[in-house]
Amino acid sequence: MKKTGKTTLAFKALLMGLVISASITGCEKAEDATSNENALFQNNSNLEVAGSPLTTIPSGSYDLTKSLPSGYVKDGSVDYTSYVQAAINANSNVSFPAFPILVNEKGIIVPSNRTLNFLSGSQLLLKPTSSGNYNLIRIENASNVVLNNPVLVGDVGNHLGSSGEWGNGIVILSSSNITINDGSVTKCWGDGIYLSASGSKTTNTKIAITNTVLQYNRRAGISITSVNGLVMESVVAGNTTGTSPMTGINFEPEAATDELQNISLLNCKTEYNGGYGIQIGYSNLYGGSNKITSINIQNHYDKKSATAVKVSADIAKRRGSEIISGTLTFASPFWRQNPGSTITTNLYDNNLKLVITKPVIMDVNGTQLTQEQAISNLTYKTRINRGANYSLTF
């Protein structure tokens, strides 16, 4: 990244044009955001799931305790993996009891056409392991799965090894019509939730995640490597620390066969992540056929992640004339008190456009920036790199 000591006349003109084009709507948004600061960002160390708790077994749902052995314990101290798996294999709708259940590193595999309900007080606990690769719940080549109020707890703080970064909470591979409602996934050795393609290379489709809390995971709150059709609404991803990239919401395709299409993030919140609030890397999509991507992010709130947003697309990975195109939109983001930077981009492909509208930015001291200061903040020392195809309006 080339450093420049002086602002060019063209760049000064760009800044002035952006400032002149700013509307009064941006000011109103800023005032609203400031007044809501305390309500939006509380200490979430004991954050409760936003949805309504399940206190009774839904009609027609199978009571999991019927599959547990006689004299079962209710303190999460005995491994019941095989009993849980047998109940899910045999029943399309299963309710977990209002106490913790211990499972080992094999985790639970959920087939198609299943609904899992977690009563208030339920927890799926991982038995501490030395393995750096585990899944508490695995959904692979499946369809029509619903998880209601899932509460999953990994083994960070009790892990028996030091290597690996693939210990995940909920893994969704090459699946369709998967819904997670009112969940909580914490303390996983890798990612809280992981969406990817299985060996078949088929992408995920029609994934919905709402009112879900992803806290204190090591690598990412959620990683998305391949999906066509994802809606995340009111998801909180914070306090991610331990191994790179330490990101709340992480888009990281791994191969040219992956997809990042038809993605919407609505009212999602990231906070206190060691790396990034949201990270979006397009580079690994190169090397195959042309692709169109689309990511629409509305009302993203970040507080005190090292950097609120990182975006990158390195055309050095292009293997021919393939084109990766599309638009990444941040509408009305509220980014504040980031000790590293508000944004960092390495967008070297003009077929990919970054659009930011009506941003509200606070400095590390919690002082709200004026529109001119916000523009300077986002473009300071190429935080949005000079050659990027981007639009910034208020």
N, C-alpha and C positions, 0 to 999 in steps of 0.2 A: 504494500500500500504506500503510494507516494505521498510524502508530507509536503504541504505548501505553507509558506510563511505569510503569503499575502492573498487576499481575496481578489479574484479577477473582476474586471468591470462587468463581464457577463454574469458572473455569479451574484454580484451586488444587485444587478438589475433583476435577476430572478428573485432574490429575497424581497426587494421592494415590491415587485409584482404580486408576490404571495401575500405580503402584508396588506397591500391596497385591496386585494380581492377578498380579504377576510370579512365575514359578515357578522352582524350582531348576534346571530344564533350561537356562534362560538363562545361569546362572552356569557350568554345565558347558561350554556352547558357548564362552563367553568364555575360559575357561581353555585349551580346545583351540586356539582361534584364536590366542591369545598364543603358545603353544608352537610354532605353525606359522609364525610371522611370517617368520622367515628363509628357510624353505623356499619359501614362497609368493611372496615378493617379493625376487628377486635383481636384479642389474643386468642388464636384458634388452637391452642395446645390441647384443649379438651372439646373441640368442636363437635357438636352433635349433627347427625344427618338431618337435612332440611325437611325431608318428607314425613308423612304420618307413619308412626310405628305400627307394626302388626302385633296385636295383643292376643288374638285368637286364631286358631287354624281356620283358614278359609274353607267354606263348604266344598266338599268333593276332593279336598287335598289329603294326601296320605301323611299320617303322623310318623315321622322318622323314628321316634322312640320305639315303635313296634318292631323295628328291625335291629335294635340294639340288644346286646346280650343281657340275660337276667342279672340283676344287681348292678346295672350300669351306673357309672359315677357321673356327677354333674359339675365337676370342677375342672374339666379339660386336662386331666392328668393321664388318661389312658387313650392309646391310639385306637380309633374306631374307623380307620380308613376303609377297610374291606366291608364293614357293615353299611356304611354310608353309600359306597359304590353299589352294593347289591340293591339297596332301596331305590336308588335312582335308576338303575337298569330296569327294575320291575314296575316302576310307577311313573306316569307322565306328569304328575303334580305332587310335589313333596314339600312338606313343611318341616323346617329345622326347629328344634325345641328352644325354649327360652333359657338356654345355658350353653357354655362353650363346649365345642367338640374338637378334639385333637385329631389331626391327620398328619401323615408322614409326607416325605418329599415326593412320593408318587402322585399325591393329590387326587382330585376327583375329576373323572372324565364325564362330561355331560353330552349325551347324544341328542339327536333331533327331537323336536316336539316335546320339550320339557319345560315345566315351570317350577322354579325353586323359590320358596317363601322362607324368609328368616324372621321368626318372631322377635319381638323386642327382648333383648337379652341374649339373643343368639350370637355366637361367634364361631367362625371356622379358624382354628388356631393351627399354625404349623409347628410340628415337633421340631425342636432345634436340630439342625443338620450341618454337616461340613460341606455339603454339595453346594456349588455355586450356580446350579441349574435346577430349578424346580417350578412347578405350577400348582397353586392351590386348587384352582378350577381351570380346566382345559376344555375348550369348545373347538372342535376341529372337524372340518368338512360336515358341518351340521347346519340345520335351519330351524327356525321357529323356536327359539329359546328365550325365556324370560327369567331374569333374576330380580326378585323383589326384596328390597332391604338387605342385600348381602353385606355382611360384616366379616372381613377377612383380616387376619393379623399375621404377618410374617415373623421372621426370627431375628431381625436387626436388634442388637443388644444381647442376644443369646446365641448368635450364629457360632458354629463350632469350627469354622475355617476362616481363611482370609482371602481366598482367590475366587475368581468368577464374578459375574455381574448379571446373571440370567435367572436369578430367583424371582419369579413373578407371581402376582396375585391371581388375576384373571387373564387368561390367554385366549384370544379369538383368532383362529386360523382358517382362511378360505371358507368362511361361513356366511350365512345370509339371514336377515330378519332376526337379529339378536338385540335384545333390549335389557338394559340395566337401569333399574329405578331405585333411587334413594339408598345408594350404597356407601360403603366406607371400606377403603383398602389402605392399610398402613403397614409400615415397617417391613417392606419386602426388600430382599437382598439386591434386586434389580429394579423392575418397574412395577408399579401398582397394577396397571392394565397394559397389555401388549397386543396390538393388532398387526397381523402379518399374513403372508401367504404360506401355505404348507408346501410340501414337495411338489404338489400339482401346479403350483404357481398361480392358481386361481385367486383373484382378489376377493376381499370381503365386500359384501353389499348390504345396504339397509341396516346400518348399525345405529342405535339410539342409546345415549347415556345421559341421564338427567339426575339432578339433585344428588350428586355423588361427591364424596370427599376423598381425596388422595393425598395423604400426608405422611411425612417421615419415611419415605422410600429412598433407597440409596441412589438410584440412577435416574429415574424419571417417574413423575406421577403417572403419566400415560405416554406410551410411544406408539405412533401410527406409522407403519412402514408401507402398508398397501390397503387402500379402501376406495370404493366407488359408492358414495352415499353414506355419509356420517353426519349425525346431528348430536352435538354435545350442548346441553343447556344447563346452566347453573351448576357447573362443575368447579370445585375448588381443588387446586393442585399446588401444594406448598411444602416448605421445609424439606426440600429434596437435597440431600447431601451425602457424600461418601465416595462416589466414583463418577467420572465424567460421562455425560455432560451436565449432570445435576440440574435437570430441567423439569419444570412443571408439566408442560404440554409439548411433546417432542415429535415433530414430523420428520422421519428419517428413512426414506425409501432405501432399500438395500441392493436392489437390482433393477436393470432396465425393464424387467417384466412387471414391476410394481406400478401402482396407480395412486394418484392423489386427486380424486375427482369428486365434485358435488359434496363439498365439505362445508358445514356451517357450525360455528361456535357462537353461542348466544349467552351473553351475561356470564361468562366464565371468569374466574378469579385465580390469579397466581400470586404467590407471596413467599418471601424469604427463601427463595431457591438459590443454591450456591452458584449456579451457572446462569440460567436464563428462565424467564417466565414462560415464553413461548419460543421454540426454535423450529425453523423450517429450512430443511436442506434439500435442494432439488438435484444436486450433482449426480447422484447415483441413478437418476432416471435416464441419463445419457447412455449411449451404447447400443440402442435398439431401434425401435420404430419411432415415428413422430408421436408425441403425446400432448394432450391438452389437460391442464390442471385448473382447478378452481377451488379457492379457499376463501370463504367469507367470514370474517370475525367481527362481531358486533358487541360493543360495550365490554371490551376486555379491560379488566382492572388488574394492575400489578402494583404490589408494594414491596420494595426492598429486596427483590431478587437482584443479584449482582448486575444483570442486564435485563431489561424488560423483554426485549425482542431481538432475536438474531435471525437473519435470512441470508441464504447463500445459494449461488448457482455457478459452478466452475465449469466453463466450456472446455477446459483442458481434458475433461473426461469424454468429450464427444468423439465418436469413432468413425463418423462419416458426415453426412449432411442432415442428420436427424434434427428435428426442431422440437424443443420443449416450450410450449407456449401457455399462456393463461394469465389470470389476474389474482393477486393476493390483496384482499381489502381489509383494512382496519377501520371500521366506522365507529366514531366516538370513543376512542380508547382513553383510559385514564391511567397514566403511568407516573409513578412518583417515587422519590427517594431511593433511586437506584445508585448504589455506590460505585459501580463500574461505568455504565452509560445507559442512556434510555434505549438506544437502538444501535445495532451494528449490522451492516449489510456488506455482502460481497456478491452483488448481482451483476454478472458480466454477460448476461444474455438479454438483449433488448426485447426478445419475444416474451419475456416474463415481466409483467408490470406490477409495481407496488403502489397501491393507492391508500393514502391516509387522509381521513376526513375528520374534522372537528376534534383534534387531539387536545387533551388537557394534561399538562406536565407540571410536576413539582420537583424542585431541586432536592438535594440530600437533606436539607434543613427543613423541608416541608413547606417552602415558600412557592406559591403558584407563579409560574412564569407568564409573562405577557405573551401575546401572539408573536411579536418580533423575537422575543427571547426564546420561545419554543422552536421557532424555525431555525434559529442559530444553534440551539441545543441539538436538534435532530441532524443537522448537517455539519456540525463542528468537526473539523479534521476528518472529513469523509466518513462520519458515522453512517450516513447514507452515501455510498461511494459515488464519485462524480459521474461515472458512466452509466449509472443505473437508470432504468426507465421507471420513473416514479412521478407521482402527483401528490402534492401536499396542499390541502385547502382547509379553510376554517369556515 
